[in-house]
């Protein structure tokens, strides 16, 4: 059931919303990006201040994923690298978003053309 708040969201100071939204479990945060611009600006810092970028390929990449089925390895690799490409692309095109990123980790296991060479 959705929560209905009395009055406008902006009646509560952003600092209070920040404390409230900090208690929301991280898997639920993406849904809050669309609620309003205030929630978006608060939640985006929590979601993207520290990001990981994946370059996955070769047998070492499969070992890193710790999976045995090739189809799962291929799907997981593709999803991780596609999302990584989207994030890097957004950082390069959106200065406001780029300011949010404070920590960037690169996990690289590969020896061939990946999503980055193809995109």
TORMI-263416 format. One record per residue (C-alpha): x, y, z; residue in one letter. Coordinates in steps of 0.02 Angstrom, whole numbers, padded with zeros to 5 digits, always signed. Example, Ala and Ser with C-alpha at 12.3 -4.5 7.8 and 13.67 -1.06 7.14 Angstrom:
BEGIN
+00615-00225+00390A
+00684-00053+00357S
This chain:
BEGIN
+00000+00000+00000X
+00073+00170-00048X
+00109+00297+00088X
+00006+00455+00073X
+00083+00607+00156X
-00021+00753+00217X
+00025+00912+00127X
+00164+00939+00000X
+00328+00845+00012X
+00421+01011+00022X
+00335+01053+00187X
+00467+00943+00270X
+00647+01009+00258X
+00765+00914+00140X
+00879+00871+00287X
+00737+00776+00371X
+00694+00686+00208X
+00878+00640+00191X
+00877+00557+00362X
+00713+00468+00323X
+00770+00407+00152X
+00936+00348+00224X
+00835+00215+00318X
+00759+00145+00157X
+00844-00017+00104X
+00957+00011-00047X
+00862-00110-00162X
+00706-00001-00141X
+00790+00164-00183X
+00774+00158-00374X
+00585+00168-00356X
+00603+00332-00261X
+00698+00417-00402X
+00533+00447-00492X
+00433+00514-00343X
+00488+00695-00354X
+00642+00799-00389X
+00682+00815-00203X
+00683+00626-00178X
+00783+00605-00339X
+00917+00727-00281X
+00932+00641-00111X
+00924+00460-00171X
+01043+00480-00319X
+01186+00520-00200X
+01157+00359-00105X
+01140+00253-00261X
+01284+00320-00363X
+01412+00401-00248X
+01513+00239-00256X
+01504+00137-00415X
+01588-00015-00491X
+01628-00033-00675X
+01649-00208-00746X
+01756-00267-00892X
+01724-00454-00902X
+01786-00582-01027X
+01893-00738-01041X
+01904-00880-00917X
+01966-00765-00779X
+01804-00668-00793X
+01704-00828-00773X
+01807-00871-00619X
+01773-00700-00545X
+01585-00724-00568X
+01600-00894-00481X
+01471-00978-00594X
+01476-01144-00684X
+01345-01128-00821X
+01408-01035-00975X
+01237-00962-01014X
+01230-00883-00839X
+01407-00818-00858X
+01366-00741-01027X
+01205-00661-00965X
+01282-00595-00804X
+01434-00527-00897X
+01325-00442-01027X
+01214-00361-00896X
+01358-00300-00788X
+01453-00228-00936X
+01298-00150-01015X
+01253-00064-00851X
+01435-00009-00833X
+01430+00065-01008X
+01268+00158-00968X
+01344+00232-00809X
+01506+00285-00893X
+01408+00360-01037X
+01298+00457-00915X
+01450+00520-00820X
+01527+00585-00981X
+01368+00672-01040X
+01289+00736-00879X
+01397+00849-00767X
+01266+00849-00628X
+01271+00660-00621X
+01461+00657-00632X
+01470+00765-00475X
+01375+00630-00379X
+01509+00498-00411X
+01640+00507-00274X
+01716+00333-00289X
+01739+00227-00445X
+01806+00049-00439X
+01852-00047-00596X
+01840-00236-00596X
+01929-00297-00753X
+01944-00476-00815X
+01954-00489-01003X
+02055-00515-01157X
+01939-00477-01302X
+01815-00352-01374X
+01683-00308-01246X
+01530-00198-01242X
+01645-00047-01230X
+01730-00080-01397X
+01563-00118-01480X
+01468+00034-01411X
